[in-house]
Amino acid sequence: MSVFSHDHEQVVFCHDRPTGLRAIVAIYSTALGPALGGTRFYPYASEEEALVDVLNLSRSMAYKNALAGLDHGGGKAVIWGDPARDKSEPLLRAYGRFVQSLGGRYVTACDVGTYVQDMDVVARECDFVTGRSPENGGAGDSSILTAWGVFQGMRACAEHRWGSATLRDRRVGIAGVGKVGRHLLEHLLEDGASVVVTDVSAPARAAVRVTHPQVDQVDDVDALVRSDLDVYAPCALGGALSDEVVRLLRASVVCGAANNQLAHPGVEKLLEDRGILYAPDYVVNSGGVIQVADEIRGYVPERARAKATRIFDTTRQIFALAAEEGVPPAVAADRIAERRMAEVGRLRGILLP
Ligand SMILES: NC(=O)c1ccc[n+]([C@@H]2O[C@H](COP(=O)([O-])OP(=O)(O)OC[C@H]3O[C@@H](n4cnc5c(N)ncnc54)[C@H](O)[C@@H]3O)[C@@H](O)[C@H]2O)c1
């Protein structure tokens, strides 16, 4: 596999044998500013798998950051290893020194396998870290704002589909009641929706049973997808929208927090053909990156929340462009992001003496 067959600006391999650190930082674009994206700590089967993941993830971040209206390009990092076994203070600090060596071209944050406490450690060696704990000047858990943003996206879907920006009396199915799913559940109940959930984790389901006994539960995602829903909200892992799921789905709207929901390119067309309105994942789940970007400037919760609230307008704008250009919303979202990267990125060509 050749990195040069992709459009990335820079890909850096970082190796520190004594700590066992093997990391790859990929910067897709800095057209809008320093590349921003989290560090995924994951036991990949091979170096190639890690590389493919970081190339895909960093590209997605460029689009997500562009559509969230941030002055950040797209980047991402992966640490190849088992976080439960390999994560240590020296490894994270070694990683921080490599990120520092990029001089701010890349700003890191949390992702799968890394947590706010880890970013606190990385920050002891590195100035270009966000997503830290409140005790260390950070904004803390980003899932609250992510859920708020997904809810705003879902309101825009409701308006487009049913003429009114509310989920009142709609049946919403949430797959995955982890950090984001649980907060989303609260917003939906407050808005008057009826909610059904599922999760592979028994403790996650038990927690919902205790806090929200009125919420229905089903055994698995398959049962959820087959049930009588208005909205399906994937909030677990990527690849939730396979050909099979799209074929079985009874909901007419899909809007959830999970990253990379489309199992393969072309699923957006299948959704369109079945008349299912799909809110592109990277648009509606950008509340988290909005929060960590805000933290870089000194976190102001009201400012970050106001920005995440605008996900409602962005989602609307995408549906409008999709209708105008006769393309699925996922394609319309990409077009808006590419336009912003080109038009705003071009301004760097105006010399500031
Ligand atoms: N946390 C954020 O700020 C944020 C931001 C953007 C995107 N996301 C994405 O949103 C999704 C959820 O994030 P989170 O922070 O809530 O993660 P989480 O790990 O707290 O929650 C995920 C939940 O999904 C459940 N799950 C996993 N596989 C499942 C399956 N096959 N069927 C049913 N349930 C399953 C898990 O048991 C867990 O309870 C992820 O895809 C994440 O990448 C999160």
The ligand as a Gaussian input file, in Angstrom:
#p B3LYP/6-31G(d) Opt

LIG

0 1
 N      -17.679000      10.561000      22.965000
 C      -17.677000      11.492000      22.030000
 O      -17.549000      12.696000      22.311000
 C      -17.860000      11.099000      20.583000
 C      -17.682000      12.098000      19.601000
 C      -17.900000      11.770000      18.258000
 C      -18.252000      10.464000      17.928000
 N      -18.390000       9.527000      18.908000
 C      -18.757000       8.160000      18.499000
 O      -20.000000       7.815000      19.102000
 C      -20.025000       6.420000      19.409000
 C      -20.317000       6.236000      20.889000
 O      -19.303000       6.904000      21.650000
 P      -19.277000       6.822000      23.243000
 O      -18.278000       7.820000      23.681000
 O      -20.664000       6.877000      23.771000
 O      -18.675000       5.371000      23.441000
 P      -18.952000       4.344000      24.633000
 O      -17.890000       3.308000      24.519000
 O      -19.128000       5.075000      25.928000
 O      -20.385000       3.719000      24.281000
 C      -20.598000       2.815000      23.245000
 C      -21.652000       1.828000      23.713000
 O      -21.980000       0.969000      22.629000
 C      -22.101000      -0.349000      23.118000
 N      -21.905000      -1.298000      22.016000
 C      -20.755000      -1.698000      21.432000
 N      -20.996000      -2.583000      20.464000
 C      -22.338000      -2.765000      20.417000
 C      -23.186000      -3.551000      19.628000
 N      -22.729000      -4.354000      18.670000
 N      -24.510000      -3.482000      19.865000
 C      -25.012000      -2.686000      20.835000
 N      -24.240000      -1.911000      21.617000
 C      -22.923000      -1.949000      21.413000
 C      -21.068000      -0.439000      24.207000
 O      -21.340000      -1.499000      25.116000
 C      -21.170000       0.937000      24.860000
 O      -22.110000       0.944000      25.915000
 C      -18.662000       5.875000      18.947000
 O      -18.784000       5.401000      17.632000
 C      -17.784000       7.106000      18.953000
 O      -16.699000       6.975000      18.042000
 C      -18.220000       9.812000      20.215000

